[in-house]
């Protein structure tokens, strides 16, 4: 019985370390994203606490939809969001729709963070990780770009510069 308790404690410690390291992009070979080739094109989560809208489609009618996975406590997420502001300026919303998802359950915390960062695209919370599971995301920050059919066209995790993101988008739009 004692060995089982130690094993459980060890697994809890490993899980805690792995989820924190995911934010930092460490141990990606152990606990990296598992992005599928597609997500359901009608993916909509009414239960999300959405900033700016009552609900949101995660796959839109735009040519491409960029879904940004972040957390308010994730240090690398803030500079990633700065790069995404640059990306937002490059495309109209019919070409590139943008969405953001946080795993947190405190809508007020995410709303305040989103407002403080000046982001103008919809964001939501996903405390049960339903959206994270659909997109195979476990590392912050992560970006997944899908087309209007739900096919994953590009993805990345860790901090990615605006130029790299726009290059990927432009390649998919050609």
N, C-alpha and C positions, 0 to 999 in steps of 0.2 A: 504494500500500500504506500509506503514511504517513497519508493522509487517512482510510482505513478505520479505522486504529487510533485516530485522534482522534475519529472518530465513535463508535466503541464506547466510548471513555472518556467522552465526553459523555453517551451514553445511560446508562451506569452511574451517573454523577454525578446525572443527572436522576432516575433510578429511586431512588437512595438519598435524595435530597432529597424526592421525592414520598412515599415510604413514611414518612419521619419526619414530614412535614407532615400526613399522614393522621391520625396520632395527635393532632396539635394541631388538626385540623379546618381547616387551611389548604388552599388550592388545591382545594377540594372540587369545583369545576367541572372540574378536570383529572383528578383521581384520586379521585373519590368512589365510593360504593357503587353497585352495579348490582343492586339487590334484585329477584328475580323475583316473579311474582304467586303462585307456589306452589313448594313443595319436596316431594319424595317423602314420602308419609305414613309410610312404613316406614323412614325415614332412621335408620340405626343404624351406628355405626362401632366395630367391635370393636377396631380398632387404636389407638384413642385411649388415652392414659394417663389414666385417669379417677381423679379424687379422690373417694373415698367409695363407689364402686361398681366392679364389674368391667367393666361396659359400660353405656351409657345410650341410651335412645331420645331423639332430638332433637325428634320430634313425638310427643306423649304423648296419653293418653286424657283428660287434663284438658280443661276448656272451652277454655283457652288455654295456650300454652307460651311463655314469654319466654326467648329465647336471647340471652345477653349475650356479646359478643365483646370481649375485653380482652387486654392484655399487661402483664406485671409491670413493664416498663420505661416504660410509658405514664403520664405525669404526670396527665392528665385522668381516667384510669381509676379512681384511688383515690376522688376525690369522687363519681364516678358509682356506684361500688360502695356508698358510704354511702347514696345515694338508693335503691339497690336493696334495701338492708336495710329501709328504711322501707316499700317496696312489698311486700316479703315478709310483713311484719307485717299487712298489710291483707287478705290472701286466704289461704284454705286451699288445700292442694295439689291438691284435686280441681277447684278453680276455676282456679287458676294454678299450673302447674308452672314451675320455673325451672331453667335450664341455663346453663353458662358454658363458653366455648371460648377457648383461648389458642393463638397460632401457634407457641409455643415448643416446643422439643424436650426440654427438661430437666424431667422430671416432678417431681423433687425441688424445684426452684426454684418451680414453680407450686404444688405442695402446700404448701410453706412459706408462700408468699404468701397462699394461700387460708386456711390455718389462722390466720395472723397477722391477717387481716382478719375472721375470725370468721364466714365465710360457711358456711351449712349446706345448700346445695343442690349437686348434682353439678357438677363441673367437669372438663374434659378438655383435653388438648393435641392440636393438629392441625398437626404440623410439615410435613406435605405439603400443607396447605391444602385438603384434600378438602372439609371442612365449610364453610370459607370460600367455596370455589367454588360449592357448592350454594346457599348463601345470598347470594352476590354481595357479600360483605363485604370491603372493603380499607381501612377507616378505623376507628381505635380512639379512644374506645369506640364501639361500635354495639350497638343493641338491635333484635331482630326478634321480633315476636309473631306466632305462627301458631296456627291452630285445629287441631282433632284430625284434619282432612282434609289438613293441610299447606298450607292457603291462608294466605298472608301477609295479616294483618289490619292491621298497623301496623309502622312502623320509624322509627328515628331514628339519627343519629350525632352525635358530640360529646357534651358534658355536657347531660343532660336531667334536670330536677328531678323529684322523686318525685310531686309534684302533677300534673305534665303526663303522667307515665307512668300514674298511676292514673286520670286523666281518660280517657286513651285506652283503657285496659282496661275501665273502666266503660261507655264508649260501645260497645265491641264486645260486652259482655255483655248489653246491653239488647235 
